[in-house]
Amino acid sequence: MLKTTSRRKKIRLGDLLLGAGIITNEQLDQALTLQKSTGHKLGRALAEIGAITDEELNKFLAVHLNIEFVDLSNIKLQNDIVTLLPEVQARRYRALVLQSEGDGLLVGMADPTDVLAYDEICRLLKRPVRMALVTESDLLQTIDSVYRRTDEINALAAEVKRDLGDGQIDIDELMADEAADDAPIIKLLQSMFKDAVQIKASDIHIEPEEFLLRIRQRVDGVLQEHVIDGRGIAAAMVTRLKLMSGLDISEKRLPQDGRFSIRANNVPLDVRVSTLPVQHGESVVLRLLDHSANLLTLEKLGMPEDIRRRFERLITMPGGMVLVTGPTGSGKTTTLYSALNRINSESTKIITVEDPVEYRLERINQVQVNPVIGLDFSRVLRTALRQDPDIILVGEMRDKETVDIGLRAAMTGHLVFSTLHTVSAPATVSRLRDMGAPGYLLAAALNGIAAQRLVRRVCKGCRETVELNAGQQAWLARQIGAERAGSAEFVRGRGCNYCHLTGYNGRIAVFELLEMDDRLRDAIQREDLDGFQKAVEASSKYVPLRQHALDYALAGITSFEEAVRVAGGVDEEEEGLNG
């Protein structure tokens, strides 16, 4: 029997918690002040100041209000039921239609004390409503997952296709018309960007084929695909993106690179654009940089305590070079900016040379390179050295000249940070030698090298324990010993509403750190790479990145397969490590 309330009595959450002795007047005042500045619900504000946890608040409200608490990871949502409440209202009222119950509906709310929101939901749904309690963080994640813009994108794509028709349309002229800002193609691009922000995509791939268009979004390092019927749509999208990026819309034979800025879902984005001529048109990759994202502290990056302490020692030295290495998209820039954030002060002059500028920090002089006008890394770096800097960050060591200037700057009392694309910290020395850096200069200037990758976190909403197969178990025993391997437990995600059925939600960095010592410097100076590798293996402080990834798997943060996939360094097919 569905129980509803026609008009619920107004309840003040703060009064309830005060009356129960869970919070103090001082904590309430502090939370109310925070609420005014952020616009957050009171419960979230109380959690942010540490007065109460989400779990404590939900248990209290469920008991006090005599309502059911629903774990969203354990409920299967139906799209046609959920969307009975429009997305705008779902976000505004922090509510979600969970399921149908006879003639009525079960609605989850993050704040069941919000009487006005409850009344408005009842009015919109026009059906009896039974309220349940859900956590706000889970609810917002589920809203992002459920209210995907797939149907909207398909509908707009169909509209674009109708506009194009079967004849030869002058797409360039159509896109250049500023009066066409409300055209379906514009709305289609807006919807695509909003969807990407919603699912926290780092890149969008637009790939035309003979009779269809693939839009793929990279989420947590893995591509997710959406297919649209109709190749002509791709030409219209690419032309409009070229206009936004200041590229030549008539040039379809050569690759082009550009950038532009937009806002999507009220999030400011810098978009880097790369076009590539392919068989059926032009492929476009859009790299999305969210400037509103909070910069993580070194503690929250995922560095083990020992590595963090040693890394902090390296970044506070009076001079020398510190490098962070790893593949594209592994978080190298984030790590270096977290380091800058730690040491940034009124008494320190910091200059960065980047392409593009990815984070913005006070007191730091940030330079965007522009190779088109000759403003490349080496030129800016030479000029920066005349600006009396204490610390210089170079976005990437791209060529011999930049490496040489950076090393000599590190030798003359400057602290130099930069990145490089190598598979490990030890491999960085070989890479720098290949780029022409002399051994004596490397030995004198290099303080340390950190290598990193990003592993996906197992989704907390659908995690479950899993047993390794025989090949995996045998490999694990060789890594950590048979006794420890025999008692080890691993988890995986089975897929749920939170994680878009991937089993993973979010990423965390894994690291290795190589500090220079006398033995390593001697091998580098003699340009004895074999001796250098032996010195690395003999170092008690060097722990391979693979071990850190495996530690995360053993701790239940990531899966065994993900740790092996990201860390690499093993023959997966031979060992049966893919399960």
C-alpha positions in Angstrom: 0.0 0.0 0.0 1.5 3.3 -1.1 1.7 5.9 1.7 1.7 9.5 0.7 1.5 12.9 2.4 -0.7 15.6 0.9 0.9 18.4 2.8 3.9 17.7 5.0 4.8 19.9 8.0 7.8 22.2 7.5 10.9 20.7 9.2 14.1 22.5 9.9 17.1 20.1 9.6 19.3 22.3 11.8 16.7 22.2 14.6 16.3 18.4 14.4 20.1 17.9 14.6 20.4 20.4 17.5 17.6 18.8 19.4 19.2 15.4 19.0 22.5 16.7 20.3 24.3 15.6 17.1 25.6 19.1 16.3 26.3 22.2 18.3 25.1 25.8 17.8 28.6 26.8 16.7 28.7 24.1 14.1 25.2 25.1 12.8 26.2 28.8 12.6 29.4 27.8 10.7 27.4 25.5 8.3 24.8 28.2 7.7 27.6 30.7 6.8 29.1 28.2 4.4 25.7 27.5 2.9 25.2 31.2 2.1 28.5 31.4 0.3 28.2 28.1 -1.7 24.4 27.6 -2.1 24.8 24.0 -0.9 22.1 22.2 1.1 22.6 22.4 4.9 23.4 18.7 5.2 26.2 19.0 2.7 27.5 22.1 4.4 27.6 20.3 7.8 29.5 17.4 6.2 32.0 19.8 4.6 32.9 21.3 8.0 33.1 17.8 9.5 30.2 18.2 11.9 28.5 15.0 10.6 29.1 12.4 7.9 26.7 11.6 5.1 26.1 8.2 6.6 25.3 9.6 10.1 23.0 12.2 8.6 21.1 9.6 6.5 20.7 7.2 9.4 19.4 9.9 11.6 16.9 11.2 9.1 15.6 7.8 8.1 14.9 6.9 11.8 13.5 10.4 12.8 11.3 10.8 9.7 10.3 7.1 9.6 11.2 6.8 5.9 13.1 4.2 3.9 16.7 4.7 3.0 17.5 3.4 -0.5 21.0 2.5 -1.7 21.0 3.6 -5.3 23.6 0.9 -6.3 21.1 -1.8 -5.4 18.2 -0.5 -7.5 17.7 -1.0 -11.2 16.4 2.2 -12.7 14.2 2.4 -15.8 14.8 5.4 -18.1 11.1 6.0 -18.9 10.3 6.1 -15.1 13.2 8.3 -14.1 12.6 10.9 -16.8 9.0 11.5 -15.6 10.8 14.2 -13.5 12.7 16.5 -15.9 16.4 16.8 -15.4 16.2 20.5 -14.4 13.8 19.7 -11.5 15.7 16.5 -10.6 18.9 18.6 -10.0 17.1 21.6 -8.4 15.2 19.5 -5.9 17.9 16.8 -5.5 15.3 14.1 -6.3 15.0 11.0 -8.6 12.0 8.9 -9.5 13.2 5.4 -8.5 10.4 3.1 -9.5 6.6 2.8 -10.1 4.5 1.4 -7.3 1.0 0.6 -8.5 -0.6 4.0 -9.3 2.1 5.9 -7.4 5.9 6.5 -7.6 8.8 6.0 -5.3 10.9 9.2 -5.3 14.4 9.4 -3.7 15.3 12.7 -2.1 18.6 13.9 -0.7 16.9 16.3 1.6 13.5 14.9 2.8 13.0 17.9 5.1 12.6 20.2 2.0 8.8 20.5 2.1 8.6 23.0 -0.8 10.6 20.7 -3.0 8.4 17.7 -2.1 5.2 19.6 -2.8 6.6 20.8 -6.2 7.6 17.2 -7.1 4.1 16.0 -6.3 2.6 18.7 -8.5 4.9 17.9 -11.4 4.4 14.1 -11.3 0.6 14.2 -10.8 0.7 10.8 -9.1 0.8 9.7 -5.5 4.4 9.9 -4.2 6.2 7.9 -1.5 9.4 9.5 -0.4 12.7 7.6 0.2 16.0 8.9 1.4 19.2 8.7 -0.8 22.7 10.2 -0.3 23.3 13.4 -2.2 26.6 12.3 -3.8 25.1 9.1 -5.0 22.0 10.9 -6.3 24.0 13.5 -8.3 26.2 10.7 -9.8 23.1 8.8 -10.8 21.5 11.9 -12.4 24.6 12.4 -14.5 24.5 8.8 -15.6 20.7 8.5 -16.3 20.0 11.8 -17.9 22.5 11.3 -20.7 21.9 13.4 -23.8 22.0 10.4 -26.1 18.4 10.8 -27.3 18.8 14.5 -27.6 21.9 14.1 -29.7 20.2 11.6 -31.9 17.2 13.9 -32.4 19.4 16.9 -33.2 21.5 14.8 -35.6 18.3 13.7 -37.4 17.3 17.3 -37.7 20.7 18.3 -39.2 20.4 15.4 -41.6 17.0 16.7 -42.8 18.4 20.2 -43.2 21.2 18.9 -45.3 18.9 16.9 -47.6 20.2 14.8 -50.4 21.6 17.5 -52.5 25.0 19.3 -52.4 24.7 21.8 -49.6 27.4 24.5 -49.2 28.2 23.6 -45.6 31.0 26.2 -45.3 28.7 29.0 -46.2 26.0 27.7 -43.9 28.4 27.4 -41.0 29.9 30.8 -41.6 26.5 32.5 -41.3 26.5 34.0 -37.8 22.7 34.1 -37.9 22.8 30.3 -37.8 23.8 30.2 -34.1 20.4 28.6 -33.3 20.7 26.0 -36.1 20.4 22.3 -35.3 24.2 21.8 -35.9 25.0 24.4 -33.1 22.5 22.7 -30.7 24.0 19.3 -31.6 27.5 20.5 -30.7 26.3 22.2 -27.5 24.5 19.0 -26.5 27.7 16.9 -27.2 29.8 19.2 -25.0 27.2 19.1 -22.2 27.1 15.3 -22.3 30.9 15.2 -22.2 31.0 17.4 -19.1 28.3 15.4 -17.5 30.2 12.1 -17.7 33.6 13.8 -17.0 35.1 13.0 -20.4 38.6 14.2 -21.1 38.5 13.9 -24.9 35.8 13.7 -27.7 36.6 11.9 -30.9 34.5 12.7 -34.0 35.2 10.0 -36.6 33.3 9.9 -39.9 32.7 6.6 -41.8 31.0 5.9 -45.1 27.5 5.8 -43.8 27.7 6.8 -40.2 29.4 9.1 -37.6 31.1 7.8 -34.5 31.4 10.0 -31.5 33.6 8.5 -28.8 34.3 10.0 -25.4 37.3 9.1 -23.3 36.1 8.6 -19.7 38.6 7.4 -17.0 41.1 6.7 -19.8 38.8 4.4 -21.8 36.7 5.3 -24.9 32.9 5.1 -24.9 31.2 5.0 -28.2 28.0 6.6 -29.6 27.0 6.0 -33.3 25.0 8.5 -35.3 23.4 7.6 -38.7 24.5 9.8 -41.5 28.0 10.9 -42.8 27.0 14.4 -43.9 26.6 15.4 -40.3 30.3 15.0 -39.7 31.2 17.6 -42.4 28.9 20.1 -40.8 30.2 19.5 -37.3 33.9 19.7 -38.4 33.2 23.0 -40.3 31.6 24.6 -37.3 34.4 23.4 -35.0 37.0 24.8 -37.4 35.2 28.2 -37.4 35.2 28.2 -33.6 38.9 27.3 -33.6 40.0 29.9 -36.1 41.1 27.2 -38.6 40.9 27.3 -42.4 37.5 25.8 -43.3 38.5 25.3 -47.0 41.6 23.2 -46.2 40.5 19.6 -45.9 43.7 17.9 -47.2 46.1 18.8 -44.3 45.9 18.4 -40.5 45.2 21.5 -38.5 45.4 22.4 -34.8 43.5 25.1 -32.9 41.6 25.9 -29.7 38.6 27.7 -28.4 36.8 28.3 -25.0 33.2 27.6 -24.2 30.9 27.0 -21.2 29.0 23.7 -20.9 26.7 23.0 -18.0 28.1 26.2 -16.5 31.7 24.7 -16.6 34.4 26.8 -18.3 36.3 24.7 -20.8 39.3 25.3 -22.9 39.1 23.0 -26.0 42.1 21.9 -28.0 41.2 20.9 -31.5 43.2 18.5 -33.8 41.9 17.6 -37.3 43.2 14.8 -39.5 42.1 14.0 -43.1 40.8 10.4 -43.3 39.1 8.3 -46.0 35.6 9.6 -45.4 36.3 13.2 -44.4 38.1 14.6 -41.4 38.6 13.1 -38.0 38.6 15.6 -35.1 39.8 15.1 -31.5 38.8 17.6 -28.9 40.8 17.7 -25.7 38.7 19.2 -22.9 40.5 21.2 -20.1 38.3 22.2 -17.2 39.7 25.3 -15.5 37.1 25.1 -12.7 38.5 21.8 -11.5 40.2 22.0 -8.1 43.9 21.4 -8.0 44.7 18.3 -5.9 47.2 18.4 -3.0 50.1 16.1 -3.1 48.4 14.0 -0.4 45.3 13.5 -2.5 47.2 12.6 -5.7 47.7 9.0 -4.4 51.4 9.2 -3.6 52.5 6.7 -0.9 53.7 8.5 2.2 57.3 7.5 1.6 57.3 8.7 -2.0 55.5 11.9 -1.1 58.1 12.8 1.6 61.0 12.2 -0.8 59.2 14.1 -3.6 58.6 17.1 -1.3 62.3 17.1 -0.5 63.2 17.2 -4.2 60.8 20.1 -5.0 62.2 22.2 -2.1 65.9 22.0 -3.1 67.6 25.3 -4.0 68.3 24.1 -7.6 68.4 21.2 -10.0 65.9 19.5 -12.3 62.9 17.3 -11.3 61.1 15.4 -14.1 57.7 13.7 -14.1 57.3 11.1 -16.9 54.5 9.0 -18.3 52.2 8.7 -21.3 49.8 11.4 -22.5 46.9 11.9 -20.1 48.6 10.3 -17.1 48.4 13.4 -14.9 52.0 14.7 -15.1 51.0 18.3 -15.3 48.6 17.9 -12.4 51.4 16.5 -10.3 53.8 19.3 -11.1 51.1 22.0 -10.5 50.4 20.3 -7.1 54.1 20.7 -6.4 54.0 24.4 -7.4 51.0 24.9 -5.3 52.9 23.5 -2.3 55.9 25.7 -2.7 54.3 28.9 -4.1 54.8 31.9 -1.8 55.3 35.7 -1.8 59.1 35.2 -1.6 59.3 32.9 -4.7 59.3 33.9 -8.3 57.8 31.1 -10.5 57.5 31.1 -14.3 55.8 28.4 -16.3 56.1 27.8 -20.1 53.2 25.7 -21.3 51.2 24.5 -24.3 48.5 25.1 -23.2 48.2 26.7 -19.7 46.2 24.0 -17.9 45.9 25.4 -14.4 45.9 29.0 -13.1 47.6 29.9 -9.9 48.1 33.3 -8.1 51.6 34.8 -8.2 52.8 32.5 -11.0 53.8 34.0 -14.4 52.3 31.6 -16.9 53.4 31.8 -20.6 51.5 30.2 -23.4 53.8 29.2 -26.3 52.8 30.0 -29.8 55.0 28.3 -32.4 53.2 30.0 -35.3 54.8 33.3 -34.4 58.1 31.7 -33.3 57.3 31.7 -29.6 58.4 28.1 -28.9 59.6 26.4 -25.6 63.3 27.2 -26.1 62.8 30.9 -26.9 60.4 31.5 -23.9 62.8 29.5 -21.6 65.8 31.6 -22.6 63.8 34.8 -22.0 62.4 33.5 -18.7 65.9 33.0 -17.4 66.4 36.8 -17.7 63.3 37.4 -15.5 65.0 36.5 -12.3 63.1 33.3 -11.5 63.6 31.0 -8.6 61.5 28.1 -10.2 60.7 27.4 -13.8 58.2 24.8 -15.1 58.6 23.7 -18.7 55.5 21.9 -20.0 57.5 19.4 -21.9 61.1 18.7 -22.9 60.4 18.4 -26.6 63.8 19.0 -28.3 67.5 19.0 -27.7 67.6 22.8 -27.3 65.0 22.9 -24.6 66.7 20.1 -22.7 70.0 21.8 -22.9 68.7 25.2 -21.7 66.7 23.5 -18.9 69.7 21.5 -17.7 72.0 24.6 -17.7 69.3 26.6 -15.9 69.2 23.8 -13.2 73.0 24.1 -12.9 72.9 27.8 -12.2 70.8 27.9 -9.1 67.3 27.5 -10.6 64.8 24.8 -9.7 63.5 23.4 -13.0 60.4 21.2 -13.4 59.4 19.5 -16.6 57.8 16.4 -18.2 58.8 13.7 -20.6 57.1 10.7 -22.3 58.9 7.6 -21.1 57.8 4.2 -19.8 59.6 4.5 -16.5 61.8 6.7 -14.3 65.1 4.9 -15.2 64.2 5.0 -18.9 64.2 8.8 -18.8 68.0 8.9 -18.6 68.3 6.9 -21.8 65.7 9.2 -23.5 67.6 12.3 -22.5 70.9 10.9 -23.8 69.1 10.1 -27.1 68.0 13.7 -27.2 71.7 14.8 -27.0 72.0 15.7 -23.4 75.7 15.0 -22.3 76.2 12.6 -19.4 78.2 15.1 -17.3 75.4 17.7 -17.5 72.7 15.1 -16.6 74.7 13.8 -13.7 75.2 17.3 -12.2 71.7 18.8 -12.9 69.2 16.0 -12.4 67.8 15.6 -8.8 65.1 13.0 -9.4 62.5 11.5 -11.7 59.0 10.5 -10.9 57.0 8.2 -13.3 53.3 7.9 -13.1 50.1 6.3 -14.6 46.4 6.6 -13.8 44.5 3.5 -12.7 40.7 3.3 -12.6 39.1 3.0 -9.2 36.6 0.1 -8.8 33.1 1.5 -8.5 32.0 1.6 -4.8 28.4 1.1 -5.9 28.9 -2.4 -7.4 32.2 -3.7 -6.1 32.4 -7.5 -5.4 35.2 -9.9 -4.5 36.6 -12.0 -7.2 39.0 -15.0 -7.4 42.1 -15.0 -9.6 42.6 -17.7 -12.2 45.5 -20.1 -12.0 47.8 -18.0 -14.2 47.1 -14.8 -12.3 47.6 -16.6 -9.0 51.0 -18.0 -10.1 52.2 -14.6 -11.3 51.0 -13.0 -8.0 52.9 -15.6 -5.9 56.1 -14.7 -7.8 55.6 -11.0 -7.0 54.6 -11.1 -3.3 55.3 -14.7 -2.2 53.0 -17.7 -2.1 51.8 -17.2 1.5 50.7 -13.6 1.0 49.2 -14.4 -2.5 47.2 -17.2 -1.0 45.4 -14.9 1.4 45.0 -11.9 -0.9 41.6 -10.7 -1.9 40.7 -8.7 -5.0 37.6 -6.8 -6.1 36.0 -5.8 -9.4 32.9 -3.8 -10.3 30.0 -5.7 -11.8 28.6 -2.5 -13.4 25.8 -0.2 -12.2 24.0 3.1 -12.6 27.0 5.1 -11.1 29.7 3.8 -13.4 27.8 3.6 -16.7 28.1 -0.2 -16.4 31.9 -0.1 -16.6 32.7 -1.3 -13.1 35.0 1.7 -12.6 34.4 5.2 -11.3 37.2 7.8 -11.2 41.0 7.3 -11.4 44.0 7.6 -9.0 47.7 7.9 -9.8 50.3 5.3 -9.2 54.0 6.4 -8.9 57.6 5.4 -8.8 60.4 7.8 -7.8 64.1 7.6 -8.6 66.3 9.9 -6.6 69.8 10.5 -7.8 72.6 9.3 -5.5 76.4 9.1 -6.0 76.4 5.7 -7.6 73.7 6.7 -10.1 75.4 10.0 -10.9 78.7 8.3 -11.5 77.1 5.8 -14.0 75.4 8.7 -15.8 78.5 10.8 -16.0 80.5 7.8 -17.4 77.5 7.2 -19.8 77.4 3.6 -18.6 73.7 2.8 -19.1 74.2 -0.9 -18.0 75.9 0.3 -14.8 73.1 2.8 -14.3 70.4 0.1 -14.6 72.3 -2.1 -12.1 72.6 0.8 -9.7 68.8 1.4 -10.0 68.1 -2.3 -9.2 70.4 -2.2 -6.2 68.8 1.0 -4.8 66.7 0.2 -1.7 64.6 3.4 -2.2 63.4 2.6 -5.7 60.1 0.7 -5.9 58.8 0.0 -9.4 55.5 1.5 -10.4 54.1 -1.9 -11.0 54.4 -2.6 -7.2 52.4 0.5 -6.3 49.6 -0.5 -8.8 49.6 -4.0 -7.3 49.3 -2.5 -3.8 46.2 -0.6 -4.9 44.7 -3.9 -6.2 45.5 -5.7 -2.9 43.9 -2.8 -1.0 40.7 -3.1 -3.1 41.1 0.4 -4.7 41.5 -1.0 -8.2 41.1 -4.4 -9.9 43.9 -6.9 -10.5 43.3 -6.6 -14.3 43.5 -2.8 -14.2 46.7 -2.8 -12.2 48.3 -5.1 -14.8 46.9 -3.2 -17.7 48.2 0.1 -16.6 51.5 -0.9 -15.0 52.4 -3.4 -17.8 55.8 -5.0 -17.8 54.5 -8.6 -18.0 53.6 -11.0 -20.7 49.8 -11.0 -20.2 49.0 -13.6 -22.8 51.6 -16.1 -21.5 50.6 -15.7 -17.9 46.8 -15.6 -18.4 46.6 -12.2 -16.6 43.6 -11.1 -18.6 41.4 -13.6 -16.9 
